[in-house]
Amino acid sequence: MNNDNKNNDIKVEFVDENGEKVSFNVIEETKINNVKYLLVTEKSDPAIESGEDEEVAYILKDLSEDSSADAVYEMVEDDKELDYISKIFEELLDDDVELS
């Protein structure tokens, strides 16, 4: 994870299935049953940055070993897990966001 000190934004780089790096901004993080989850968004779309469109958010799950120096994340794709974790993030964000 890279820490950008300008705005105290936390960023994480993710390698997609095509091997390309994608940078995400971390909105929130939580730990459930000793598993760390990140709520992230990609702010590369000018329409999103100008407020003309809704932002797309993703939930990443930390798969790395405790002894590992690097974090390994995967997108949460299981519907039950995604629904459960989404509700947790909605509560953490004080209903400012709706995850669907």
C-alpha positions as CSV (number, residue, x, y, z in Angstrom):
1,M,0.0,0.0,0.0
2,N,1.3,3.4,-0.9
3,N,0.6,6.4,1.4
4,D,0.1,9.7,-0.3
5,N,0.9,12.4,2.3
6,K,-0.7,15.3,0.3
7,N,-4.2,14.6,1.3
8,N,-3.6,11.7,3.7
9,D,-5.2,9.5,1.1
10,I,-4.3,5.9,1.2
11,K,-3.8,4.2,-2.2
12,V,-3.4,0.6,-3.1
13,E,-2.2,-0.9,-6.4
14,F,-4.1,-3.9,-7.7
15,V,-3.0,-6.2,-10.5
16,D,-6.0,-7.2,-12.6
17,E,-6.5,-10.5,-14.4
18,N,-4.7,-9.0,-17.5
19,G,-1.6,-8.3,-15.4
20,E,-2.2,-4.5,-15.5
21,K,-1.8,-2.3,-12.5
22,V,-4.8,-0.3,-11.3
23,S,-4.6,2.3,-8.5
24,F,-7.4,2.5,-6.0
25,N,-8.2,5.1,-3.3
26,V,-9.0,3.4,0.0
27,I,-12.3,4.8,1.4
28,E,-12.6,2.6,4.5
29,E,-11.1,-0.5,6.0
30,T,-12.3,-3.0,8.5
31,K,-11.3,-6.4,10.0
32,I,-13.8,-9.2,10.4
33,N,-12.9,-12.6,11.7
34,N,-9.2,-11.7,11.4
35,V,-9.7,-10.9,7.7
36,K,-8.9,-7.3,6.5
37,Y,-11.3,-5.8,4.0
38,L,-10.8,-2.5,2.0
39,L,-13.5,-0.4,0.4
40,V,-11.9,1.2,-2.6
41,T,-12.7,3.4,-5.5
42,E,-11.0,4.3,-8.7
43,K,-11.3,8.1,-9.4
44,S,-10.0,8.2,-13.0
45,D,-13.3,9.1,-14.7
46,P,-13.7,12.9,-15.1
47,A,-17.5,12.5,-14.9
48,I,-17.1,10.9,-11.4
49,E,-14.6,13.5,-10.2
50,S,-16.9,16.4,-11.3
51,G,-19.9,14.8,-9.5
52,E,-21.9,14.1,-12.7
53,D,-22.0,10.3,-12.1
54,E,-22.0,7.9,-9.3
55,E,-18.8,6.4,-8.1
56,V,-18.0,2.7,-8.5
57,A,-16.7,1.1,-5.3
58,Y,-15.1,-2.3,-4.8
59,I,-14.4,-4.4,-1.8
60,L,-11.0,-6.1,-1.6
61,K,-10.1,-9.0,0.7
62,D,-6.6,-9.3,2.2
63,L,-5.2,-12.8,1.5
64,S,-1.7,-12.2,2.7
65,E,0.0,-14.1,5.5
66,D,0.7,-12.2,8.7
67,S,4.4,-12.6,8.2
68,S,4.3,-11.2,4.7
69,A,5.7,-7.7,4.0
70,D,3.4,-7.2,1.0
71,A,-0.4,-7.3,1.1
72,V,-2.2,-9.6,-1.4
73,Y,-5.8,-8.6,-2.2
74,E,-8.5,-10.1,-4.3
75,M,-11.9,-8.7,-5.2
76,V,-14.8,-10.0,-3.1
77,E,-17.1,-11.8,-5.6
78,D,-19.1,-14.2,-3.4
79,D,-22.6,-12.7,-3.2
80,K,-23.2,-13.5,0.4
81,E,-19.8,-12.3,1.6
82,L,-20.2,-9.1,-0.6
83,D,-23.7,-8.3,0.9
84,Y,-22.5,-8.9,4.4
85,I,-19.3,-6.8,4.1
86,S,-21.2,-4.0,2.2
87,K,-23.6,-3.6,5.1
88,I,-20.7,-3.3,7.5
89,F,-19.1,-0.6,5.3
90,E,-22.4,1.2,5.0
91,E,-22.6,1.4,8.8
92,L,-19.0,2.5,9.2
93,L,-19.7,5.3,6.7
94,D,-22.7,6.6,8.6
95,D,-25.1,5.9,5.7
96,D,-23.3,8.5,3.6
97,V,-23.1,5.9,0.9
98,E,-25.2,3.1,-0.4
99,L,-23.4,0.0,-1.7
100,S,-25.3,-2.1,-4.1
